[in-house]
């Protein structure tokens, strides 16, 4: 995937979030990154500085990642998690799909 294609895919994801957030106000973001390949650090920075803040302004509060299998991709996700620490959107990594989804659900169970 070229950088332009990657950027476009992120904007498509953002548009989908906006569309579904209207019907599902507690919608959070789940990323199954197990098959993720290594990412250019500039792309990680771009997502952390440009895309995630857009999601935050739209109402996202949590983004959960299932840890990638590829070690270099794990480093990219760790870099992303570090760059976004303390921001409007909490970003966490998990070893399984179940753990990630449970963490996303917990945010709104506590609000009830």
Buried (B, 14 or more C-beta within 10 A) or exposed (E): EEEEEBBEEBEEBBEEBEEEBEEEEEBBBBBEBBEBEEBEEEBBEBBBEEBBBBBBEEBBBBBBBBBBEBEEBBBBBBBBBEBBEEEEBBBEBBEEEEBBBEBBBEBBEEEE
